[in-house]
Amino acid sequence: MIETFSPTAAAADAAAFGIGRQLAEALKTHGRAGLVATGGRSPGPVFDRLRQQPGIDWSRVVVTLSDERCVGPDDAASNARAVRERLLVGEAAKAHFLPLWPPPDPAALRAIMPFDAVMLGMGEDGHIASLIPGDPGLAAAMDPASAQLTVSVPEGLGSPPLARISLTFAALLQARAIFLLIAGDTKREVVARAEAGADLPVRALITQSRAHVRVLWSPAHEGN
């Protein structure tokens, strides 16, 4: 199920096109669209391309995040900062941005669900969003039947090991399409292990049947 793209820029092109199509279709059929963006290295080139996709009335798009570090909005570790600097530029600056930190009113998140497109990365430990192996609360956060939309993640997990907030697995599945962006041989091997049965958060994502998932892989990271 892994889609392979080389050169790396082709993966960003494909992701931006696919996400843009989801948003444009939502605007046509529902009059609004909801996008869940992600942090890490993978989304930057996608953001650069997505903000230039034709046919998107960004003033009717709400953008939120899959997860966030519990830091100020201008901190270098802030996912919100990356979204503001790489996606919410030009016409895309007209979008409404719903940060995850401080925690939003759950009603604001429910108002844009189901999400029209969800972007996710994956760590080398198989985590998605900030649903990280080793978290004592991981089982509850991964419950696909949970009514909870967000979960707090203690410091000491992930890189950087900051306290975080994350959408729950159940919330992530409230999506019309999910785009999992990975790069490098190590992460491809992680997905292969998950497909073979390794008990990792990414396995739950790629084996569920509630939301459509595309896994877009490229051999190496494109420069930031």
N, C-alpha and C positions, 0 to 999 in steps of 0.2 A: 504493500500500500504506500510505500515511500516513493514520492515523485522526485526524480533527480534532475538537478539543473547545474550546468556548467557552460560558461563561466558563472561565477557566483552572482553577478549582477542579474542574471536571468531569473534566479529565484526571487529576488526583490521585485523584478518586473512582474512575475507571475502572481506573487502575493498581492501587490498593489492593484493589479488588474482584477483579481478575484474579489478582493475586499471592496474595491470601488464599484464593481458590478452589484455586489450585495447591497451596498448603500443606495445606489441609484434605483434598484428595483424596489427597495423599501420605501423610498421617497415617492415613487410612482404609485405604489399600492396602498401605503399607509399614511403618506403625507409627512412622515418623520422617519428618522433612522437612529439606531444606537450602535456605537462601536466601542468595544473593549480593547484598549491598547495594552501593550506590555512593556516591560523594561528589558535590561540586558543589552547585548551588542547587536543582536539580529534585527531589531525593528528599525533602527535609524535609517538605513537605505530604503526601507519600505515606506517609512514616513515621508522621505524626500519625494518619492514617486507618487504616493497616494494623494498628497495635497495638490498635485497637478492633474489628477484624473478628471476628465471631462464629465459633465452630466451630474455633478453633485452640487446641490444647493446646501452648502455647509451651514447656513443659518438655521436649517431644520435638522441638523445632526447633533446628537449629544455624545460626547466622548467621555468615557471613564477608564479605569485601569483594572487589570486583573489582580494587581497587588501593588503595595507601596511600602517603602521603608518609612519608619516613624521619625522623619526628619523634616526640617523646614522646607518650604517650596523652592528655595534657592540653593539648597545644599547640593553638592555635586552628586550625591548618592540618590537624589530624588528622581523617581520615575516621572513625576509630574513635570519636573524641569525639562527632561528630555522631550516629552510630548510638546511642551510649549515651544521649545527651541527648534524642533525638527518637523513637527506636524502642523501645529496651529500657527501657520505662517501664510501670509498673503490671503487669498480667498478663504482658506481653511481657518483663518483666525476668527471667522464669523461663527464657528461652531461653539456650542455650549459645552464647557468642561466641568465635569463633576469629579473632583478629587476624592481619593479614598482616605486621605489623612489631612486633617482630623476626620474621624469616621462620619460618613454622610448619614442623613436620615434614611432608614431603609425604604421609606415610601418613595424617595427620589430614585433609588435603584429600581424598585419594582415598576416605576412609571416607564422605564425604557426596556423592560423585559417583555418578551424574549429579545435578546440582543440580536441584531442583524448580522454582525460579524464579531468574532472574538479572535484576537491575536494572542498566541502563547509562544513562549520559548521553553526550553528545557535545560536543566542543569545536568552535569555529568553524573549526578547521583539519581537521576530520573525524576527530579521534582518538576512540577509545573506550577505556574503562578508562584505563591510562597507556601505551597503544600509540600513540605520538606520532610524526607525520612529522618527519623530521630526526634521529631516533635511529639511530645506526650499527647497532644491533642489531635494528632493526625487522623486517627480512625474516625473520630467524630466529624472532622472537617471533610473527610472523603466520603461520608455517607451520602449516597445519591438521593436519599429520601428526606434529607434534612430540610427543615423550613428556614434555617439560618442562612443569611446571605453572605456574611463576612465572618472572619475568625481572626483573633489576635495570635501572632506567632512570637514566641519569646526570643530575646536576643541570644546569640551564641550559635545560631543556625544559619546556614547559607553564607554567601560571600557577596558583600561584607556581612559580618555576623551581627547585624542590627536587628532590633525589634521591628516587627512588620505587621501589616494587616493584609489579608488576602480574601478574595472571593472564595467561597466554599466550592467544592466540586459540584454540588447540586446547582449552585448559581451559575457556574460556568456552562453547565449543560443546558441552561435556558437560552439556547442560541440556535439561530437558523444555520449558521456555518461557523466552524472553528478552523483556524489556520495555525498549525504548529510549525514554527520556523526553527530549523536546526542546521548546524554547519559543522563540518569536520568529521573525520573517521571515528573518533571516540564516541561522539553522540549518535552516530548511525549504529554503532555497536550496542549502545544502551537501548535504542529502540528495538534492535534485533533480539536482545535478551528479554525485553518486555514482551515482545511477540511470542517468545518461546516459553513464557510463564513466570519470569522474574517478578516478584511482588514489589512493584514500584508504582508511584502515582501515575506515571505516564502510561502504564499498562491499563489502568482503569479507564483512561481517556480513549485509548485506541481500540479497546475491546467493547466499549459500550455501543448501544444502537440508538440512543435517544437523539443525538446531534450528529450532523455530518461533519467529519473531520478530514482535512487534507494535511498530509505531512510533506513539507517542502524541504528538501535537503540539498545542500551544495557542499563541495569538497572543502572549502575554506572560507573564513570570514572575509567579507569586504571591509575595507578601511572605514573607520567611523565617519 
